[in-house]
Amino acid sequence: MEAYELLEPFSLEVTLDDGSINSLVGFHIIDEARLRALDAAALGALQAEGHLMPIFMALASLSQLSALVDRKNRKTGRG
């Protein structure tokens, strides 16, 4: 994935309903624009190396961040 420069640094700071600030630092995510720009040969190489499915799963998991924040807000609300 480094050969295709698909990884980019990721930080997230979330302020919960109770005012607490939570941070995620030191993580990386997939650069979707670079992934979309890859040609068939590059995608084939990623598939052959077993990286393509984990890449798509990592991208899909990002859609769950807001749900996780909501769950954390509900949990901290119960105190």
C-alpha positions as a printed NumPy array, in Angstrom:
array([[  0.   ,   0.   ,   0.   ],
       [  2.943,   2.304,   0.578],
       [  4.042,   1.803,  -3.029],
       [  0.748,   3.353,  -4.159],
       [  0.791,   6.015,  -1.41 ],
       [ -2.622,   4.897,  -0.194],
       [ -2.104,   5.615,   3.491],
       [ -2.589,   9.062,   4.958],
       [ -2.271,  10.186,   8.591],
       [ -5.534,  10.496,  10.493],
       [ -6.421,  12.34 ,  13.682],
       [ -9.845,  12.859,  15.156],
       [-10.946,  15.054,  18.023],
       [-14.479,  14.604,  19.306],
       [-16.209,  16.691,  21.932],
       [-18.848,  14.571,  23.639],
       [-22.159,  15.846,  24.965],
       [-20.686,  15.993,  28.477],
       [-17.98 ,  18.4  ,  27.25 ],
       [-15.138,  15.905,  27.419],
       [-12.705,  15.941,  24.53 ],
       [-11.523,  12.63 ,  23.116],
       [ -8.755,  12.27 ,  20.569],
       [ -7.527,   9.586,  18.227],
       [ -4.   ,  10.254,  17.025],
       [ -1.322,   8.233,  15.298],
       [ -3.657,   6.357,  12.977],
       [ -3.77 ,   6.097,   9.195],
       [ -6.654,   5.82 ,   6.76 ],
       [ -6.927,   4.991,   3.078],
       [ -6.73 ,   7.906,   0.649],
       [ -9.9  ,   7.26 ,  -1.355],
       [ -8.951,   9.569,  -4.219],
       [ -5.671,   7.74 ,  -4.77 ],
       [ -7.411,   4.384,  -4.534],
       [ -9.942,   5.441,  -7.191],
       [ -7.104,   6.626,  -9.427],
       [ -5.317,   3.256,  -9.458],
       [ -5.243,   1.364, -12.731],
       [ -6.298,  -2.25 , -13.192],
       [ -2.747,  -3.556, -12.817],
       [ -2.292,  -1.855,  -9.44 ],
       [ -5.679,  -3.077,  -8.211],
       [ -4.799,  -6.576,  -9.395],
       [ -1.515,  -6.439,  -7.51 ],
       [ -3.267,  -5.312,  -4.325],
       [ -5.784,  -8.132,  -4.737],
       [ -3.045, -10.711,  -5.335],
       [ -1.255,  -9.551,  -2.172],
       [ -4.471,  -9.876,  -0.148],
       [ -4.843,  -6.138,   0.493],
       [ -7.896,  -5.165,  -1.53 ],
       [-10.638,  -6.557,   0.728],
       [ -9.055,  -5.147,   3.932],
       [ -8.76 ,  -1.766,   2.176],
       [-12.463,  -1.743,   1.352],
       [-13.386,  -2.918,   4.844],
       [-11.253,  -0.145,   6.389],
       [-13.019,   2.415,   4.198],
       [-16.425,   1.031,   5.145],
       [-15.59 ,   1.129,   8.846],
       [-15.133,   4.908,   8.735],
       [-18.875,   5.279,   8.24 ],
       [-19.339,   3.884,  11.762],
       [-17.471,   6.693,  13.549],
       [-20.572,   8.788,  14.191],
       [-22.431,   5.75 ,  15.528],
       [-19.542,   5.056,  17.907],
       [-19.611,   8.65 ,  19.132],
       [-23.353,   8.35 ,  19.692],
       [-22.861,   5.15 ,  21.695],
       [-20.179,   6.799,  23.799],
       [-22.477,   9.761,  24.45 ],
       [-25.26 ,   7.416,  25.599],
       [-22.862,   5.478,  27.826],
       [-21.382,   8.549,  29.485],
       [-24.853,  10.028,  29.89 ],
       [-25.768,   7.153,  32.204],
       [-22.685,   7.827,  34.328]])
